[in-house]
Amino acid sequence: MSAARWGLAATIAIGLTAAACKDEVASASSPAVPLGREFTLSVGQAAAIEGTGLRLTLRAVRDDSRCPTDVQCIWEGDATVAVEVVAKSASAAYDLHTSGRYPREVKHDRYRIALVRLDPAPRGGATPAASEYRATLKVVR
């Protein structure tokens, strides 16, 4: 193998190793949250629940039809919060809702995962951008 090819192969190998390490660090850098305590995630952010083996990721906020704060509505509306739960026993995706008419919590293995609130509320008829959403969640046994 020529020196130029060897150098290219080494550069590729180092790049792949660095990328793999970066993914491991990103996973390990998720905040650790005590069981039973509320925590807030933005879209794409994850948190590990201490002592449970659970890792929750806020995947998306969909169908935000909540009543804007500056409007009087007949009903409160609803938003769907898509959460991914990764665990050793089983992984799953769930939809949690802001309206009490639909499920605000789910049971995953021995744990209950609840949506406490979703911020910000729509205002002036405009739905918040995905990057603006913050979901407050709570995991209990």
N, CA, C and O atoms as CSV, one atom per row, in Angstrom:
chain,resi,resn,atom,element,x,y,z
A,1,MET,N,N,0.858,-1.165,0.000
A,1,MET,CA,C,0.000,0.000,0.000
A,1,MET,C,C,0.902,1.223,0.000
A,1,MET,O,O,1.851,1.302,0.779
A,2,SER,N,N,0.607,2.170,-0.867
A,2,SER,CA,C,1.432,3.369,-0.946
A,2,SER,C,C,1.200,4.234,0.281
A,2,SER,O,O,0.205,4.071,0.987
A,3,ALA,N,N,2.118,5.151,0.532
A,3,ALA,CA,C,2.028,6.045,1.686
A,3,ALA,C,C,0.772,6.909,1.602
A,3,ALA,O,O,0.133,7.176,2.619
A,4,ALA,N,N,0.416,7.349,0.387
A,4,ALA,CA,C,-0.760,8.192,0.223
A,4,ALA,C,C,-2.033,7.407,0.563
A,4,ALA,O,O,-2.928,7.915,1.239
A,5,ARG,N,N,-2.096,6.150,0.079
A,5,ARG,CA,C,-3.286,5.339,0.393
A,5,ARG,C,C,-3.330,5.000,1.874
A,5,ARG,O,O,-4.400,5.018,2.483
A,6,TRP,N,N,-2.183,4.691,2.458
A,6,TRP,CA,C,-2.112,4.387,3.887
A,6,TRP,C,C,-2.592,5.598,4.701
A,6,TRP,O,O,-3.339,5.450,5.667
A,7,GLY,N,N,-2.155,6.786,4.300
A,7,GLY,CA,C,-2.565,8.008,5.002
A,7,GLY,C,C,-4.064,8.229,4.893
A,7,GLY,O,O,-4.711,8.608,5.869
A,8,LEU,N,N,-4.624,7.993,3.697
A,8,LEU,CA,C,-6.066,8.144,3.505
A,8,LEU,C,C,-6.828,7.124,4.342
A,8,LEU,O,O,-7.824,7.467,4.978
A,9,ALA,N,N,-6.373,5.881,4.351
A,9,ALA,CA,C,-7.030,4.832,5.131
A,9,ALA,C,C,-6.984,5.171,6.620
A,9,ALA,O,O,-7.974,4.977,7.326
A,10,ALA,N,N,-5.865,5.667,7.101
A,10,ALA,CA,C,-5.724,6.041,8.513
A,10,ALA,C,C,-6.645,7.208,8.858
A,10,ALA,O,O,-7.255,7.229,9.927
A,11,THR,N,N,-6.744,8.176,7.951
A,11,THR,CA,C,-7.620,9.330,8.175
A,11,THR,C,C,-9.074,8.894,8.262
A,11,THR,O,O,-9.815,9.368,9.123
A,12,ILE,N,N,-9.488,7.988,7.372
A,12,ILE,CA,C,-10.862,7.484,7.398
A,12,ILE,C,C,-11.123,6.719,8.693
A,12,ILE,O,O,-12.160,6.910,9.330
A,13,ALA,N,N,-10.193,5.862,9.081
A,13,ALA,CA,C,-10.355,5.077,10.309
A,13,ALA,C,C,-10.457,5.983,11.529
A,13,ALA,O,O,-11.288,5.744,12.405
A,14,ILE,N,N,-9.631,7.013,11.600
A,14,ILE,CA,C,-9.671,7.948,12.725
A,14,ILE,C,C,-10.994,8.700,12.725
A,14,ILE,O,O,-11.590,8.904,13.782
A,15,GLY,N,N,-11.458,9.114,11.548
A,15,GLY,CA,C,-12.734,9.831,11.453
A,15,GLY,C,C,-13.902,8.976,11.905
A,15,GLY,O,O,-14.785,9.455,12.616
A,16,LEU,N,N,-13.916,7.706,11.494
A,16,LEU,CA,C,-14.993,6.813,11.905
A,16,LEU,C,C,-14.963,6.557,13.409
A,16,LEU,O,O,-16.008,6.520,14.059
A,17,THR,N,N,-13.767,6.382,13.956
A,17,THR,CA,C,-13.622,6.184,15.397
A,17,THR,C,C,-14.097,7.417,16.149
A,17,THR,O,O,-14.799,7.292,17.153
A,18,ALA,N,N,-13.732,8.594,15.686
A,18,ALA,CA,C,-14.152,9.836,16.338
A,18,ALA,C,C,-15.662,9.992,16.270
A,18,ALA,O,O,-16.283,10.424,17.241
A,19,ALA,N,N,-16.260,9.649,15.139
A,19,ALA,CA,C,-17.716,9.757,15.010
A,19,ALA,C,C,-18.412,8.805,15.972
A,19,ALA,O,O,-19.407,9.175,16.595
A,20,ALA,N,N,-17.902,7.589,16.099
A,20,ALA,CA,C,-18.493,6.627,17.026
A,20,ALA,C,C,-18.366,7.109,18.464
A,20,ALA,O,O,-19.311,6.986,19.243
A,21,CYS,N,N,-17.228,7.648,18.816
A,21,CYS,CA,C,-17.026,8.167,20.165
A,21,CYS,C,C,-17.936,9.354,20.425
A,21,CYS,O,O,-18.460,9.508,21.529
A,22,LYS,N,N,-18.127,10.188,19.424
A,22,LYS,CA,C,-18.988,11.359,19.575
A,22,LYS,C,C,-20.408,10.915,19.904
A,22,LYS,O,O,-21.058,11.516,20.760
A,23,ASP,N,N,-20.910,9.846,19.222
A,23,ASP,CA,C,-22.248,9.349,19.499
A,23,ASP,C,C,-22.343,8.804,20.920
A,23,ASP,O,O,-23.347,9.021,21.599
A,24,GLU,N,N,-21.301,8.094,21.379
A,24,GLU,CA,C,-21.309,7.579,22.738
A,24,GLU,C,C,-21.317,8.715,23.743
A,24,GLU,O,O,-22.048,8.650,24.732
A,25,VAL,N,N,-20.527,9.753,23.519
A,25,VAL,CA,C,-20.475,10.889,24.421
A,25,VAL,C,C,-21.808,11.607,24.437
A,25,VAL,O,O,-22.277,12.012,25.501
A,26,ALA,N,N,-22.437,11.775,23.266
A,26,ALA,CA,C,-23.729,12.443,23.203
A,26,ALA,C,C,-24.762,11.675,24.017
A,26,ALA,O,O,-25.575,12.284,24.712
A,27,SER,N,N,-24.742,10.342,23.942
A,27,SER,CA,C,-25.675,9.540,24.715
A,27,SER,C,C,-25.389,9.662,26.198
A,27,SER,O,O,-26.307,9.793,27.008
A,28,ALA,N,N,-24.123,9.620,26.548
A,28,ALA,CA,C,-23.738,9.694,27.947
A,28,ALA,C,C,-23.961,11.085,28.516
A,28,ALA,O,O,-24.081,11.233,29.733
A,29,SER,N,N,-24.020,12.116,27.664
A,29,SER,CA,C,-24.157,13.476,28.162
A,29,SER,C,C,-25.609,13.873,28.413
A,29,SER,O,O,-25.864,15.003,28.831
A,30,SER,N,N,-26.564,12.982,28.171
A,30,SER,CA,C,-27.957,13.284,28.485
A,30,SER,C,C,-28.064,13.526,29.976
A,30,SER,O,O,-27.451,12.808,30.766
A,31,PRO,N,N,-28.838,14.529,30.373
A,31,PRO,CA,C,-28.947,14.784,31.801
A,31,PRO,C,C,-29.561,13.589,32.522
A,31,PRO,O,O,-30.443,12.920,31.984
A,32,ALA,N,N,-29.099,13.325,33.732
A,32,ALA,CA,C,-29.653,12.272,34.571
A,32,ALA,C,C,-30.668,12.917,35.504
A,32,ALA,O,O,-30.372,13.908,36.172
A,33,VAL,N,N,-31.859,12.350,35.542
A,33,VAL,CA,C,-32.963,12.920,36.303
A,33,VAL,C,C,-33.408,11.915,37.363
A,33,VAL,O,O,-33.591,10.738,37.054
A,34,PRO,N,N,-33.584,12.358,38.601
A,34,PRO,CA,C,-34.071,11.433,39.632
A,34,PRO,C,C,-35.501,10.968,39.347
A,34,PRO,O,O,-36.323,11.738,38.851
A,35,LEU,N,N,-35.786,9.723,39.660
A,35,LEU,CA,C,-37.124,9.166,39.532
A,35,LEU,C,C,-38.081,9.990,40.392
A,35,LEU,O,O,-37.771,10.298,41.543
A,36,GLY,N,N,-39.243,10.350,39.839
A,36,GLY,CA,C,-40.242,11.093,40.583
A,36,GLY,C,C,-40.105,12.601,40.507
A,36,GLY,O,O,-40.942,13.318,41.054
A,37,ARG,N,N,-39.077,13.101,39.848
A,37,ARG,CA,C,-38.884,14.549,39.728
A,37,ARG,C,C,-39.239,15.008,38.325
A,37,ARG,O,O,-38.920,14.338,37.343
A,38,GLU,N,N,-39.905,16.160,38.235
A,38,GLU,CA,C,-40.226,16.739,36.934
A,38,GLU,C,C,-38.951,17.181,36.230
A,38,GLU,O,O,-37.999,17.631,36.867
A,39,PHE,N,N,-38.946,17.046,34.896
A,39,PHE,CA,C,-37.824,17.504,34.082
A,39,PHE,C,C,-38.369,17.996,32.755
A,39,PHE,O,O,-39.454,17.601,32.327
A,40,THR,N,N,-37.609,18.857,32.116
A,40,THR,CA,C,-38.060,19.494,30.877
A,40,THR,C,C,-37.117,19.154,29.736
A,40,THR,O,O,-35.895,19.203,29.882
A,41,LEU,N,N,-37.708,18.805,28.588
A,41,LEU,CA,C,-36.948,18.475,27.386
A,41,LEU,C,C,-37.403,19.339,26.225
A,41,LEU,O,O,-38.581,19.677,26.110
A,42,SER,N,N,-36.463,19.691,25.371
A,42,SER,CA,C,-36.797,20.329,24.101
A,42,SER,C,C,-36.834,19.226,23.046
A,42,SER,O,O,-36.372,18.113,23.295
A,43,VAL,N,N,-37.377,19.526,21.878
A,43,VAL,CA,C,-37.486,18.533,20.815
A,43,VAL,C,C,-36.088,18.039,20.438
A,43,VAL,O,O,-35.188,18.830,20.158
A,44,GLY,N,N,-35.929,16.723,20.437
A,44,GLY,CA,C,-34.643,16.104,20.118
A,44,GLY,C,C,-33.773,15.841,21.337
A,44,GLY,O,O,-32.763,15.147,21.225
A,45,GLN,N,N,-34.129,16.367,22.479
A,45,GLN,CA,C,-33.322,16.202,23.694
A,45,GLN,C,C,-33.758,14.940,24.434
A,45,GLN,O,O,-34.919,14.538,24.366
A,46,ALA,N,N,-32.811,14.322,25.144
A,46,ALA,CA,C,-33.076,13.098,25.897
A,46,ALA,C,C,-32.642,13.269,27.346
A,46,ALA,O,O,-31.826,14.133,27.668
A,47,ALA,N,N,-33.197,12.435,28.206
A,47,ALA,CA,C,-32.806,12.399,29.611
A,47,ALA,C,C,-32.820,10.951,30.080
A,47,ALA,O,O,-33.692,10.170,29.697
A,48,ALA,N,N,-31.849,10.604,30.909
A,48,ALA,CA,C,-31.788,9.282,31.527
A,48,ALA,C,C,-32.420,9.389,32.912
A,48,ALA,O,O,-32.138,10.333,33.651
A,49,ILE,N,N,-33.262,8.439,33.262
A,49,ILE,CA,C,-33.914,8.436,34.567
A,49,ILE,C,C,-33.073,7.564,35.495
A,49,ILE,O,O,-32.927,6.361,35.277
A,50,GLU,N,N,-32.527,8.188,36.528
A,50,GLU,CA,C,-31.589,7.512,37.432
A,50,GLU,C,C,-32.180,6.235,38.038
A,50,GLU,O,O,-33.322,6.216,38.495
A,51,GLY,N,N,-31.378,5.177,38.029
A,51,GLY,CA,C,-31.738,3.934,38.678
A,51,GLY,C,C,-32.818,3.120,37.992
A,51,GLY,O,O,-33.303,2.145,38.566
A,52,THR,N,N,-33.213,3.494,36.769
A,52,THR,CA,C,-34.302,2.787,36.090
A,52,THR,C,C,-33.881,2.103,34.797
A,52,THR,O,O,-34.551,1.174,34.345
A,53,GLY,N,N,-32.800,2.540,34.207
A,53,GLY,CA,C,-32.419,2.033,32.893
A,53,GLY,C,C,-33.234,2.644,31.765
A,53,GLY,O,O,-33.120,2.213,30.618
A,54,LEU,N,N,-34.064,3.654,32.078
A,54,LEU,CA,C,-34.881,4.310,31.064
A,54,LEU,C,C,-34.193,5.555,30.526
A,54,LEU,O,O,-33.516,6.282,31.253
A,55,ARG,N,N,-34.383,5.775,29.247
A,55,ARG,CA,C,-33.919,6.995,28.591
A,55,ARG,C,C,-35.074,7.513,27.746
A,55,ARG,O,O,-35.567,6.810,26.864
A,56,LEU,N,N,-35.508,8.749,28.015
A,56,LEU,CA,C,-36.630,9.346,27.301
A,56,LEU,C,C,-36.129,10.417,26.351
A,56,LEU,O,O,-35.249,11.207,26.693
A,57,THR,N,N,-36.696,10.436,25.156
A,57,THR,CA,C,-36.380,11.459,24.159
A,57,THR,C,C,-37.683,12.093,23.689
A,57,THR,O,O,-38.642,11.399,23.353
A,58,LEU,N,N,-37.698,13.419,23.671
A,58,LEU,CA,C,-38.839,14.137,23.106
A,58,LEU,C,C,-38.622,14.186,21.603
A,58,LEU,O,O,-37.737,14.897,21.126
A,59,ARG,N,N,-39.421,13.439,20.854
A,59,ARG,CA,C,-39.241,13.334,19.404
A,59,ARG,C,C,-39.924,14.459,18.635
A,59,ARG,O,O,-39.366,14.967,17.663
A,60,ALA,N,N,-41.122,14.854,19.056
A,60,ALA,CA,C,-41.854,15.870,18.297
A,60,ALA,C,C,-43.055,16.354,19.082
A,60,ALA,O,O,-43.506,15.717,20.034
A,61,VAL,N,N,-43.556,17.495,18.655
A,61,VAL,CA,C,-44.852,17.997,19.113
A,61,VAL,C,C,-45.688,18.132,17.848
A,61,VAL,O,O,-45.300,18.810,16.897
A,62,ARG,N,N,-46.855,17.466,17.855
A,62,ARG,CA,C,-47.705,17.448,16.653
A,62,ARG,C,C,-49.100,17.951,16.986
A,62,ARG,O,O,-49.538,17.924,18.136
A,63,ASP,N,N,-49.769,18.402,15.968
A,63,ASP,CA,C,-51.196,18.736,16.053
A,63,ASP,C,C,-51.516,19.676,17.215
A,63,ASP,O,O,-52.423,19.406,18.003
A,64,ASP,N,N,-50.787,20.758,17.319
A,64,ASP,CA,C,-51.014,21.704,18.409
A,64,ASP,C,C,-52.233,22.570,18.100
A,64,ASP,O,O,-52.144,23.565,17.381
A,65,SER,N,N,-53.374,22.166,18.660
A,65,SER,CA,C,-54.611,22.921,18.473
A,65,SER,C,C,-55.043,23.582,19.783
A,65,SER,O,O,-56.211,23.932,19.952
A,66,ARG,N,N,-54.084,23.753,20.717
A,66,ARG,CA,C,-54.425,24.364,22.002
A,66,ARG,C,C,-54.915,25.793,21.796
A,66,ARG,O,O,-54.529,26.472,20.845
A,67,CYS,N,N,-55.756,26.221,22.692
A,67,CYS,CA,C,-56.325,27.563,22.610
A,67,CYS,C,C,-55.226,28.596,22.852
A,67,CYS,O,O,-54.530,28.516,23.864
A,68,PRO,N,N,-55.054,29.561,21.952
A,68,PRO,CA,C,-54.039,30.609,22.176
A,68,PRO,C,C,-54.329,31.368,23.472
A,68,PRO,O,O,-55.486,31.532,23.858
A,69,THR,N,N,-53.286,31.822,24.129
A,69,THR,CA,C,-53.427,32.496,25.424
A,69,THR,C,C,-54.207,33.795,25.327
A,69,THR,O,O,-54.795,34.234,26.316
A,70,ASP,N,N,-54.225,34.418,24.159
A,70,ASP,CA,C,-54.908,35.706,24.015
A,70,ASP,C,C,-56.260,35.588,23.310
A,70,ASP,O,O,-56.763,36.558,22.744
A,71,VAL,N,N,-56.840,34.384,23.353
A,71,VAL,CA,C,-58.131,34.125,22.702
A,71,VAL,C,C,-59.018,33.372,23.686
A,71,VAL,O,O,-58.527,32.571,24.481
A,72,GLN,N,N,-60.316,33.626,23.635
A,72,GLN,CA,C,-61.262,32.863,24.451
A,72,GLN,C,C,-61.812,31.746,23.582
A,72,GLN,O,O,-62.364,31.995,22.510
A,73,CYS,N,N,-61.659,30.509,24.052
A,73,CYS,CA,C,-62.058,29.342,23.266
A,73,CYS,C,C,-63.156,28.559,23.969
A,73,CYS,O,O,-63.364,28.702,25.174
A,74,ILE,N,N,-63.858,27.726,23.199
A,74,ILE,CA,C,-64.897,26.859,23.736
A,74,ILE,C,C,-64.266,25.683,24.479
A,74,ILE,O,O,-64.785,25.260,25.512
A,75,TRP,N,N,-63.178,25.161,23.980
A,75,TRP,CA,C,-62.447,24.100,24.685
A,75,TRP,C,C,-60.955,24.363,24.607
A,75,TRP,O,O,-60.498,25.162,23.790
A,76,GLU,N,N,-60.196,23.685,25.465
A,76,GLU,CA,C,-58.769,23.971,25.612
A,76,GLU,C,C,-57.910,23.536,24.437
A,76,GLU,O,O,-56.772,23.987,24.306
A,77,GLY,N,N,-58.434,22.669,23.581
A,77,GLY,CA,C,-57.635,22.149,22.482
A,77,GLY,C,C,-56.700,21.058,22.966
A,77,GLY,O,O,-56.796,20.602,24.105
A,78,ASP,N,N,-55.795,20.645,22.092
A,78,ASP,CA,C,-54.891,19.546,22.437
A,78,ASP,C,C,-53.625,19.637,21.599
A,78,ASP,O,O,-53.642,20.127,20.469
A,79,ALA,N,N,-52.549,19.166,22.163
A,79,ALA,CA,C,-51.297,18.982,21.425
A,79,ALA,C,C,-50.808,17.569,21.729
A,79,ALA,O,O,-51.007,17.059,22.832
A,80,THR,N,N,-50.178,16.952,20.760
A,80,THR,CA,C,-49.642,15.602,20.912
A,80,THR,C,C,-48.129,15.677,21.053
A,80,THR,O,O,-47.440,16.251,20.210
A,81,VAL,N,N,-47.631,15.095,22.115
A,81,VAL,CA,C,-46.195,15.073,22.392
A,81,VAL,C,C,-45.706,13.648,22.147
A,81,VAL,O,O,-46.141,12.716,22.824
A,82,ALA,N,N,-44.811,13.476,21.188
A,82,ALA,CA,C,-44.267,12.157,20.848
A,82,ALA,C,C,-42.999,11.918,21.655
A,82,ALA,O,O,-42.034,12.676,21.561
A,83,VAL,N,N,-43.018,10.842,22.458
A,83,VAL,CA,C,-41.908,10.505,23.336
A,83,VAL,C,C,-41.414,9.109,22.994
A,83,VAL,O,O,-42.205,8.188,22.793
A,84,GLU,N,N,-40.101,8.964,22.929
A,84,GLU,CA,C,-39.499,7.648,22.725
A,84,GLU,C,C,-38.858,7.211,24.035
A,84,GLU,O,O,-38.139,7.979,24.674
A,85,VAL,N,N,-39.128,5.962,24.429
A,85,VAL,CA,C,-38.560,5.410,25.648
A,85,VAL,C,C,-37.671,4.244,25.252
A,85,VAL,O,O,-38.114,3.301,24.595
A,86,VAL,N,N,-36.415,4.321,25.658
A,86,VAL,CA,C,-35.474,3.236,25.389
A,86,VAL,C,C,-35.100,2.631,26.737
A,86,VAL,O,O,-34.703,3.334,27.666
A,87,ALA,N,N,-35.237,1.311,26.821
A,87,ALA,CA,C,-34.919,0.592,28.054
A,87,ALA,C,C,-34.322,-0.752,27.701
A,87,ALA,O,O,-34.431,-1.207,26.562
A,88,LYS,N,N,-33.692,-1.391,28.672
A,88,LYS,CA,C,-33.122,-2.713,28.428
A,88,LYS,C,C,-34.214,-3.731,28.139
A,88,LYS,O,O,-34.048,-4.597,27.281
A,89,SER,N,N,-35.339,-3.627,28.859
A,89,SER,CA,C,-36.411,-4.619,28.718
A,89,SER,C,C,-37.200,-4.436,27.429
A,89,SER,O,O,-37.453,-5.405,26.713
A,90,ALA,N,N,-37.592,-3.196,27.128
A,90,ALA,CA,C,-38.392,-2.938,25.926
A,90,ALA,C,C,-38.349,-1.454,25.610
A,90,ALA,O,O,-38.362,-0.615,26.511
A,91,SER,N,N,-38.298,-1.142,24.336
A,91,SER,CA,C,-38.331,0.243,23.886
A,91,SER,C,C,-39.650,0.480,23.168
A,91,SER,O,O,-40.223,-0.429,22.568
A,92,ALA,N,N,-40.122,1.730,23.243
A,92,ALA,CA,C,-41.415,2.029,22.618
A,92,ALA,C,C,-41.539,3.518,22.355
A,92,ALA,O,O,-40.787,4.329,22.895
A,93,ALA,N,N,-42.504,3.859,21.513
A,93,ALA,CA,C,-42.839,5.255,21.243
A,93,ALA,C,C,-44.262,5.474,21.727
A,93,ALA,O,O,-45.138,4.632,21.533
A,94,TYR,N,N,-44.479,6.629,22.366
A,94,TYR,CA,C,-45.795,6.946,22.915
A,94,TYR,C,C,-46.210,8.354,22.513
A,94,TYR,O,O,-45.372,9.223,22.275
A,95,ASP,N,N,-47.525,8.558,22.442
A,95,ASP,CA,C,-48.090,9.886,22.261
A,95,ASP,C,C,-48.764,10.283,23.560
A,95,ASP,O,O,-49.619,9.557,24.068
A,96,LEU,N,N,-48.387,11.421,24.096
A,96,LEU,CA,C,-48.996,11.982,25.293
A,96,LEU,C,C,-49.702,13.268,24.884
A,96,LEU,O,O,-49.267,13.951,23.957
A,97,HIS,N,N,-50.781,13.595,25.570
A,97,HIS,CA,C,-51.610,14.731,25.177
A,97,HIS,C,C,-51.693,15.781,26.277
A,97,HIS,O,O,-51.540,15.477,27.460
A,98,THR,N,N,-51.937,17.015,25.867
A,98,THR,CA,C,-52.097,18.104,26.821
A,98,THR,C,C,-53.520,18.162,27.353
A,98,THR,O,O,-53.736,18.655,28.460
A,99,SER,N,N,-54.478,17.683,26.611
A,99,SER,CA,C,-55.880,17.705,27.020
A,99,SER,C,C,-56.176,16.513,27.914
A,99,SER,O,O,-55.685,15.410,27.674
A,100,GLY,N,N,-56.985,16.739,28.949
A,100,GLY,CA,C,-57.397,15.657,29.825
A,100,GLY,C,C,-58.348,14.677,29.160
A,100,GLY,O,O,-58.664,13.638,29.739
A,101,ARG,N,N,-58.810,14.991,27.951
A,101,ARG,CA,C,-59.707,14.091,27.218
A,101,ARG,C,C,-58.952,12.900,26.629
A,101,ARG,O,O,-59.562,11.898,26.255
A,102,TYR,N,N,-57.649,13.007,26.550
A,102,TYR,CA,C,-56.810,11.978,25.944
A,102,TYR,C,C,-55.713,11.595,26.943
A,102,TYR,O,O,-55.501,12.303,27.927
A,103,PRO,N,N,-55.013,10.477,26.696
A,103,PRO,CA,C,-54.005,10.021,27.662
A,103,PRO,C,C,-52.861,11.032,27.864
A,103,PRO,O,O,-52.175,11.419,26.918
A,104,ARG,N,N,-52.684,11.438,29.109
A,104,ARG,CA,C,-51.575,12.318,29.488
A,104,ARG,C,C,-50.416,11.505,30.051
A,104,ARG,O,O,-49.315,12.023,30.237
A,105,GLU,N,N,-50.672,10.233,30.320
A,105,GLU,CA,C,-49.609,9.367,30.837
A,105,GLU,C,C,-49.756,7.972,30.268
A,105,GLU,O,O,-50.828,7.570,29.814
A,106,VAL,N,N,-48.643,7.239,30.303
A,106,VAL,CA,C,-48.615,5.857,29.828
A,106,VAL,C,C,-47.838,5.019,30.823
A,106,VAL,O,O,-47.054,5.528,31.624
A,107,LYS,N,N,-48.077,3.732,30.751
A,107,LYS,CA,C,-47.322,2.804,31.588
A,107,LYS,C,C,-46.304,2.105,30.699
A,107,LYS,O,O,-46.650,1.561,29.651
A,108,HIS,N,N,-45.045,2.125,31.130
A,108,HIS,CA,C,-43.969,1.433,30.415
A,108,HIS,C,C,-43.270,0.543,31.430
A,108,HIS,O,O,-42.605,1.032,32.344
A,109,ASP,N,N,-43.422,-0.749,31.269
A,109,ASP,CA,C,-42.852,-1.714,32.212
A,109,ASP,C,C,-43.408,-1.402,33.604
A,109,ASP,O,O,-44.626,-1.423,33.783
A,110,ARG,N,N,-42.575,-1.120,34.573
A,110,ARG,CA,C,-43.029,-0.821,35.948
A,110,ARG,C,C,-43.198,0.669,36.199
A,110,ARG,O,O,-43.458,1.072,37.333
A,111,TYR,N,N,-43.058,1.492,35.175
A,111,TYR,CA,C,-43.035,2.946,35.361
A,111,TYR,C,C,-44.203,3.629,34.659
A,111,TYR,O,O,-44.712,3.148,33.647
A,112,ARG,N,N,-44.611,4.761,35.222
A,112,ARG,CA,C,-45.606,5.612,34.589
A,112,ARG,C,C,-44.903,6.876,34.113
A,112,ARG,O,O,-44.167,7.510,34.869
A,113,ILE,N,N,-45.136,7.234,32.864
A,113,ILE,CA,C,-44.532,8.418,32.253
A,113,ILE,C,C,-45.659,9.396,31.976
A,113,ILE,O,O,-46.607,9.076,31.258
A,114,ALA,N,N,-45.553,10.597,32.553
A,114,ALA,CA,C,-46.642,11.572,32.433
A,114,ALA,C,C,-46.146,12.875,31.825
A,114,ALA,O,O,-45.034,13.330,32.094
A,115,LEU,N,N,-47.002,13.460,30.999
A,115,LEU,CA,C,-46.779,14.806,30.493
A,115,LEU,C,C,-47.383,15.760,31.514
A,115,LEU,O,O,-48.588,15.717,31.763
A,116,VAL,N,N,-46.568,16.611,32.101
A,116,VAL,CA,C,-47.028,17.572,33.103
A,116,VAL,C,C,-47.536,18.833,32.420
A,116,VAL,O,O,-48.605,19.345,32.756
A,117,ARG,N,N,-46.758,19.335,31.452
A,117,ARG,CA,C,-47.191,20.525,30.703
A,117,ARG,C,C,-46.337,20.671,29.439
A,117,ARG,O,O,-45.274,20.066,29.302
A,118,LEU,N,N,-46.843,21.491,28.532
A,118,LEU,CA,C,-46.139,21.810,27.292
A,118,LEU,C,C,-46.103,23.321,27.144
A,118,LEU,O,O,-47.145,23.975,27.176
A,119,ASP,N,N,-44.935,23.867,26.984
A,119,ASP,CA,C,-44.736,25.313,26.798
A,119,ASP,C,C,-44.013,25.549,25.483
A,119,ASP,O,O,-43.302,24.658,25.016
A,120,PRO,N,N,-44.164,26.693,24.882
A,120,PRO,CA,C,-45.118,27.748,25.203
A,120,PRO,C,C,-46.478,27.422,24.598
A,120,PRO,O,O,-46.602,26.577,23.712
A,121,ALA,N,N,-47.491,28.116,25.102
A,121,ALA,CA,C,-48.827,27.991,24.531
A,121,ALA,C,C,-48.877,28.829,23.254
A,121,ALA,O,O,-48.148,29.812,23.123
A,122,PRO,N,N,-49.730,28.441,22.322
A,122,PRO,CA,C,-49.888,29.282,21.128
A,122,PRO,C,C,-50.336,30.690,21.535
A,122,PRO,O,O,-51.002,30.874,22.553
A,123,ARG,N,N,-49.962,31.658,20.732
A,123,ARG,CA,C,-50.318,33.046,21.019
A,123,ARG,C,C,-50.626,33.748,19.697
A,123,ARG,O,O,-49.913,33.585,18.706
A,124,GLY,N,N,-51.689,34.521,19.707
A,124,GLY,CA,C,-52.026,35.288,18.514
A,124,GLY,C,C,-52.327,34.424,17.309
A,124,GLY,O,O,-52.130,34.855,16.172
A,125,GLY,N,N,-52.804,33.209,17.540
A,125,GLY,CA,C,-53.141,32.333,16.433
A,125,GLY,C,C,-51.935,31.658,15.791
A,125,GLY,O,O,-52.098,30.907,14.829
A,126,ALA,N,N,-50.722,31.906,16.302
A,126,ALA,CA,C,-49.512,31.301,15.735
A,126,ALA,C,C,-49.062,30.123,16.592
A,126,ALA,O,O,-48.976,30.227,17.815
A,127,THR,N,N,-48.780,29.016,15.942
A,127,THR,CA,C,-48.261,27.843,16.625
A,127,THR,C,C,-46.757,28.026,16.822
A,127,THR,O,O,-46.069,28.455,15.896
A,128,PRO,N,N,-46.227,27.706,18.021
A,128,PRO,CA,C,-44.774,27.832,18.237
A,128,PRO,C,C,-43.975,26.966,17.264
A,128,PRO,O,O,-44.460,25.943,16.782
A,129,ALA,N,N,-42.767,27.385,16.989
A,129,ALA,CA,C,-41.852,26.591,16.163
A,129,ALA,C,C,-41.399,25.375,16.969
A,129,ALA,O,O,-41.402,25.413,18.199
A,130,ALA,N,N,-41.014,24.306,16.292
A,130,ALA,CA,C,-40.571,23.081,16.965
A,130,ALA,C,C,-39.442,23.364,17.961
A,130,ALA,O,O,-39.394,22.768,19.037
A,131,SER,N,N,-38.545,24.268,17.600
A,131,SER,CA,C,-37.399,24.578,18.474
A,131,SER,C,C,-37.799,25.315,19.747
A,131,SER,O,O,-37.009,25.391,20.688
A,132,GLU,N,N,-39.010,25.856,19.790
A,132,GLU,CA,C,-39.472,26.606,20.959
A,132,GLU,C,C,-40.153,25.729,22.012
A,132,GLU,O,O,-40.249,26.126,23.173
A,133,TYR,N,N,-40.618,24.559,21.625
A,133,TYR,CA,C,-41.363,23.714,22.554
A,133,TYR,C,C,-40.483,23.173,23.673
A,133,TYR,O,O,-39.314,22.846,23.471
A,134,ARG,N,N,-41.088,23.090,24.872
A,134,ARG,CA,C,-40.470,22.473,26.037
A,134,ARG,C,C,-41.543,21.641,26.718
A,134,ARG,O,O,-42.566,22.169,27.151
A,135,ALA,N,N,-41.306,20.338,26.811
A,135,ALA,CA,C,-42.250,19.439,27.470
A,135,ALA,C,C,-41.716,19.105,28.851
A,135,ALA,O,O,-40.566,18.693,29.000
A,136,THR,N,N,-42.559,19.286,29.858
A,136,THR,CA,C,-42.204,18.901,31.222
A,136,THR,C,C,-42.823,17.543,31.472
A,136,THR,O,O,-44.031,17.361,31.318
A,137,LEU,N,N,-41.994,16.593,31.858
A,137,LEU,CA,C,-42.393,15.206,32.048
A,137,LEU,C,C,-42.055,14.746,33.462
A,137,LEU,O,O,-41.293,15.394,34.179
A,138,LYS,N,N,-42.635,13.618,33.842
A,138,LYS,CA,C,-42.341,13.035,35.156
A,138,LYS,C,C,-42.460,11.531,35.032
A,138,LYS,O,O,-43.404,11.030,34.422
A,139,VAL,N,N,-41.512,10.806,35.603
A,139,VAL,CA,C,-41.529,9.342,35.600
A,139,VAL,C,C,-41.595,8.883,37.055
A,139,VAL,O,O,-40.788,9.291,37.891
A,140,VAL,N,N,-42.578,8.023,37.336
A,140,VAL,CA,C,-42.737,7.457,38.677
A,140,VAL,C,C,-42.896,5.949,38.588
A,140,VAL,O,O,-43.209,5.407,37.528
A,141,ARG,N,N,-42.678,5.287,39.700
A,141,ARG,CA,C,-42.850,3.830,39.743
A,141,ARG,C,C,-44.280,3.510,40.078
A,141,ARG,O,O,-44.646,2.337,40.166
